[in-house]
Every structure is written in structure tokens, then in C-alpha cells.
């Protein structure tokens, strides 16, 4: 039955060309004479109100309204994107009444989720929303499949926006002159990067890219997973069958996926050969089980049918009728060598016409050149094998666009930007937002907790520390947690059948060492513990009941089925144990250097119906390998590279229906040498802070100013920070040499966290601060912190205050001893210029909070009155995670002009002046020295036990010449010996 209303709305919106216009006028002009009622808003209101899931008209308006919500540049609205005001402007132009607006807002809420952060050269804007709408065959099919899989409107809209942002920064596939863009997309560990590059591939081939090469990991297992994902969600049944009758057993002999339990139901169907539907087919040059071997038909495999043979393939008349070719290949020297050899046989004239997209999954693995430039021959770049082959591929295919994908971008942004043949993301760097439903850093680390000595809610719910290796390493408890969570999943599936699909796999990961011999010994120990656990005995049930009551029941999600007592859960424990022990062993060792080490049925999460196993391994269980159903992790391995450590965080990811059951058992005192230990949980928190800082700074400088970018990708390297001196951002041979000279930050917090530990330095710093402390007003002022969004209660805190001249504070800062002066120098460069072109500062309000709780301790330093001591915990080598108290920042921000003044905070209003900054100072004691009260003698404390730690915020926008920006000093290989200074404003 024809949906006339839907067809009319499609025609009307197409006529608008993605710019809202009066709907009624266009509908009247386009409506059939037989369907005049289609122009009436009442019919539209009734249809949307009654619409159920999957209604085509509602989906059409969701895409349209969300597109208008997200548009960065419009000539029809001055309201910013992602706001109610932008939506109101659209409704005004459409001429919709109040009732219809309310109904649409309920059906299609304003899209306010954060979008991707984009650092790029100036885009050419060839790929507009209009262009995308004209040719969207494969994207539309992919979008519909995602909705059938249960993706929310917001999730689909977010993917649409992020993938569009990538494609519009590629070169126009129809441009006469060849150009190969280089870009990098940064996601989160196990956060759905594959979904993004599948969306990018769909949009790119719709737009005209006709050869897609996906570099899908370094193992057949990973390559096969990527191939299957693209076949299932993008390429589709008809392109896989290539005309074979699916109901004829003889016709489908040798056709992929005939043994796959998801075929054909979960594979996208285009409802006919795309070429017969006015689109184009996709030809697969690799299959699920077969990596690239050779172009089976030689040159003919890349021969494209041209409608106009006298014109090149990239001419629009030829391009949009030609079939696309897709291959998924391993990052393997022999495989890539075969591909390069075959391409060379085809020759340059044909290859130079093919718009090509190369997607490099896990692009910081194997792809980066790690040779030492000091050892290169004069004037000649020496490349590692994979990097050299990538360079050759890009050279053979002049229209090739390279897009790397990774969750750990540091190695990629350290590539020499002057090496034009390398993979430095010279054109764009896109940071994807944290997806809805993703379980990441904030779910395991309480980054904003006010009291660092206390355990935060995230840590309390999900993290179980391993402290004592001699008496109890908690491995037995972790096994109990694995059995218990398996039983809880079975219980939930029984009480809420819709959750059952999420519990197909249930896994535990044990990662202690990189050594294969230790993996075998560990697997043997786990098997022994398993068989001694007595899960069917009364003793075993008693132990599980105690763990259920003390742990999982306490932190259970109230919105999910959870038994009121262990007795309700007990029947499911036996079944969980059986599933885990299927095949006679609960343990699977995953390591080795050859493919056969990974050719295990229980490692294939796609083909194996239920994987309920304990996986023991090392590096091979980290990068690129998705451990489906991961619920309990036991992690004790140390590494010295932040990106390597982050990739081992397999506990990050999507955990629908069981995120409250996720547990991380992690080493809190792992040996690191003869006398030192390392807190791995603390190390993860440090690199998470580094990554969040990296993303935050990208966000800060992503906004175009007068249509031009503030920062280009070549200026990204200095934004990479390092909190723990033993934990480098990446391996040394991947790090690009760049120095950040200045950070201009009006109204932005400057919070040094690296302070000295030597007693002489601490005593010296106390002396340097002594005159300022002596000038503090003895009568404290009371500052007020108000709840965000007028929710919750306000807090008050007293503080001693003083006003310091700008030159006085600069003198103090310069004379202090610092743990990492290199991190402070770029800020000092900015603070040293007090003019309007610099920090525009006359003076500073010094604020020393005075807390009065049970744990508060007051003490005097030499020459000062009583001060309140605070506790802040250092990281492994003397670096604090945070200095300022969250509840103390608001008043300082009001003084500095970052927040509006407020009558409820009168002393902040009194102190505020246009050219005045604010500084929070904390006499800090490390808990490792003992309780503050025990360090105080007769009301005084030795200054060698105190760090005077500061956080300061310069005035926000006081001077007309103030600009937020960066200043870099970077070495570029194309300018040997030169120093390039680039000021960004």
C-alpha cells in the first residue's frame, strides 16, 4: 500500500534543499489533486502522535530536524547548533503551529549530544548535506540496519554527523587534479570505531569512491571480523550472492557465510541487486576466510565500465555508474607486497583515475615509521616494512585518501609532518565524542572527587584492588565473581527475555604478563583453583552468597532484574558453571606468534553461539581484539608506554544489561624494581587524565575563527601531556620532537601538578611564599559555591585572602622550585606579558581556603599564622592528579570574570575587577607521610613536609587584544635546522 503522506513529505523536504521553508506552500504546490488533505498539519499531527517504532514519516523528520539542529553553518538561523533556539527558527520558517511543534519535539527531541571535535585545514565543503542526500543508497541501508539493531535516534544521528565530518574532509572524487588527503579519527577504546568507519565507507562510496582498502589488523582473526562486519552491515546479501539463487543449494556452494548462524537474517538486504535498483554494486576482492592473495582476474578486477570511454573514471558521468571494489587486508608484509605487485602490473594511467579510500584500523600499530632518523643514509628516509608499503600504496594511487583510526593517537601525531610520503594527518584530526551507553574512564575513575584520599563512587562500585601478593591476590575471589555474574545474567535473561541477546557471551580476562610461559602456568593455576572452588558444594554456595550480599547486591542497578537473595539466584549458578566449563576446561590461553595460535573456536565470537570462558593472555588480547561479554577483568601487567597501557583497558566498552556487574581486579602495588611499587589503577587514571586533557584542548581550539582554523594538525604534537615520568605517551621511537612555547589562556585554569620532593626545595618554596602568606587578612571571608542548574544545596567555605601585585606573583612563580618546569614554562611565557595583548593582569586575589571538618588540621609555617592543611595524593613519581578543590573554584572564577557575578557570593563580587585574576593556594600534605595531625608539633609543621600548591585563573577577556591560543616551536624535516614559530589566535 502506497504511503502518500510519506511520499509527499519526501518531495516537500527534497524541494527545500536542506533549508527550512514554508511547508504548507510547498506541499500545496507538490500535492496531487487527489490528495489535498496531505497539506493539512492536522493529518501530520495525528500521524506522528500515533506512530510506532519504525514509522517512515517520523524517521524522515528525525533525519531532517536533526540535520538542521547540527548544521554548523547556516544562512537561515543565527542560533548556535544543538539548541532549542535553532529548532525554533526551523519551526518558524516551516510555519508549524504550537501543537505540532510540541508533538515533533516529543518524537524528535532537539539533538544536544556533543559532536566530534575537528582540527583541520580549511575544508573545501564539496560534500554538503545536499550532496549526501542525492546519493545515499548504501548509507540509507546502513542507517536502517542500525535502527533495526536497536540503535537510538540519538546514536544514529551522532554517527551520521561524525561520519559526514570525515567524508567532507576527503578530496572531491570528481576533482580533475588528484589530491590525497591524510587524516586521523580518534575514538575511545572499544567504543565503536568500526561503526564509524563503516559509515564513512558507506558515505564515501555513495559519493564516488570506487576502491576501498581496509587495513584490518595484524591477525586473520581480526581481519575476518572486520570483513564480516562490513559484509553484514554494508555490502549486503545481494552483493555477496552476486546473482546466485539463495534457495538453490548448488548455486550457493562456495558462497560466503552459508555456515554462519546469522546468515541471512542479520545481513543487510538491498531488496535486489543495487545495480538493478538505480544504484551500483559492490564487488568483494576479499572474503571472510580469504585475505588478499591476488587480483583473481588480473587487470580486469580493476577495470571499470565507463559510460563515456573518452572521459576518465572520475568524471561524474562515469563515476556514479561504476561498481565499487572493497578489500579487507591484514597489515602483513607478504599480503601488502602481493597487493602492491598487482597494482604495479596494472600501471599508472588506470590507477591515477580511481578515487580510493584507505582505512587503517589501529593506525598506530605497525603503520608508524619507527626507524631512527640519525641512522638514515644522507638524504634518504629509511622506513619500516609496513610503513614503507603504505607509502608505496599512496604513491601508486594518487587519488587515495588515507584515514587512520585509533584510540591512542599519540604515535600518529608524532609523525614528521614534513615527510609528504608518510601518514601524518596533515589535513584533519577528528576526535569522536564518547558514545551513549559507553562504559569508559568516568565509570571506573572518580576524576572530579573532592577528597582524593577517599574512595569515590565509581571505584567503590567497579574496582577491586590487589594489594598483597603474599597472602591473598584475590584471584579466587575474581573467579567467584565471574561465576556469580554469569548466574546473574542468566537470572536477568529469565526475568527479562529482551536482555538475553546481550548475554550470548560471558568472559573473564586475566592479564598478568607478556611472557607465554607464565600464561601457561597461570592457566594451570586457574584450572586448579576452579576445580577446588566447589561451586556445587554447600561451602561454595556459602562463599558465593557472601560475595553476592557484600558486593553485587549492594551495587545492583535498580532498573534491572536482581534477586532479593542468593537463594533466588542459586538455581542459575549451576548452569553458569556448566557453560563456563563446557569442553572440559574453563580456561582459554590466547597468545603466540602464529595464526594457528588464534584458530580456536572459542575465540570466534561471531561463529560460536556462546563463549563463556576465562581468557588468559598478554599483548594479543589488547589491541584490536574485542573480548565480547567481558565482565570480570584481573589485570596486573605493567608497561612504560601510555598508549600500550590504554589499549590493554579491555574493560572499557558497551555493557548493555550488565554494566553494574562489571568488576576490575587491578594491582595497586605491583613490583617495579627492587624497592619501588606501581599502582596500576593510579597509572590508568593518570593516562586517562592525559587523554582527557588532549581531547579538551582539541575541543578548545576546534572552533573556526573568521572561517579559518585556529590550529592545524601539524600543531597538535605539543598538546600531548605526560603526568607520570615513567609512563611515556608512546614508545620513544614513535615520538615526534616538538616543544610547546606558550599557552595563552585568559579565563582558563592553570594548575601545575608537578612539585619537588627534595626537603631543601620544599623548605625553599615555603620561604618564597612567606611574604605573601604573611600578608593574608587574619579575618576570613566566606565564599559560596552554588549548585549547577539550581539543583542541590549550596556550600560555603571560609578563606583567608590577600591581593598580590602581578609582578609580585610572577616573582614568586619564577623563584619557586618545580618538579617539571617544562610543563609550566609555556604558561609563564603568557603570564609574563601583563599588557592587553598578553594576560592583561594588574593583580591577583590570593585565596587560602580554611576548612573546618573532623579531619581538618591547622598548623603554622615559619612566619605565618594558622593555616588549614589539606591532603593530596601524589602519583608514582611525585605528581599530583589535582590541586584545586572542586567546591572552591566557583568564587575564583567569578573574581576572574569567567562566571557571572552573583549576589549570593558577595565577597567574590567585592573582589572582582576587570584586570584581576584569582589564585587558590593549598598547604598540601601527602597521605604517605602520615595523618596531618601527627605531623603537627605544638601548632607548627616542618615546611619540608608541606607542598604549597597553587591553581590560578587569569582574568577572562579583560584586554581587547586577548586571544585564546597557542604558540609552538616545532622542528620540521623540510626545514632542517630551522625553528618554526607559529602563533595561533
Buried (B, 14 or more C-beta within 10 A) or exposed (E): EEEBBBBBBBBBBBEBEBBBBBBBEBBEEBBEEEBEEBBEBEBBBEBBEEBEEEBBBBBBBBBBBBBBBBBEEBEBBEBEBBBEEBBBBBBBBBBBEEEBBEBBBEBBBBBEBEBBBBBBBEBBEBBBBEBBBEBBBBBBBBBBBBBEEEBEBBBBBBBBBBBBBBBBBBBBBBEEEBBBBBBBBBBBBBBBBBBBBBBBBBBBBBBBBBBBBBBBBBBBBBBBBBBBBBBBBBBBBBBBBEEBEBEEEEEBEEBBBEEBEEBBEEBBEBEEBBBEEEBBBBBBBBBBEBBBEEBEEEEEBBEBEBEEEEBBBBBEEBBBBBBBBBBBBBBBBEBBEBBBEBBEEBEEEBBBBBBBBBBBBBBBBBBBBEBEEEEEEEEEBEBBBBBBBBBBBBBBBBBBBBBBBBBBBBBBBBBBBBBBBBBBBBBBBBBBBBBEBBBBBBBBBBBEBEBBEEEBEBBEBBBBBBEEEEEEBBBBBBBBBBBBBBBBBBBBBEEEEEBBEBBBBBBBBBBBBBEBEBBEEBBEBBBEBBEEBEBEEEEBBEBBBEBBEEBBBEBBEEEBBBBEEBEEBBEBBBEBBEBBBBEEBBBBBBBEEEEEBBEBEBBBBBBBEBBBBBBBBBBBBBBBBBBEBBBBBBBBBBBEBBBBBBBBBBBBBBBEBBBBBBBBBBBBBBEBEEEEBBBBBBBBBBBBBBBBBBBEBBBBBBEBEEEEBBBBBBBBBBBBBBBBBBBBBBBEBBBBEBBBBBBBBBBBBBBBBBBBEEEEBBBBBBEBBBBBBEBBEEEBBEBBBBEEEEEEEEBEBBBBBBBBEBEBBBBBBEEBBBBBEEBBBBBBBBBBBBEEEBBBBBBBBBBBBBBEEEBEBBBBBEEBEBBBBBBBBBBBBBBBBBBBBEBBBBBBBBBBBBBEBBEEBBBBBEBBBEBBBBBBBBBBBBEEEEEBEEBBEEEBBBBBBBBBBBBBBBBBBBBEEBBBBBBBBBBBBEEEEEEBEBEBE
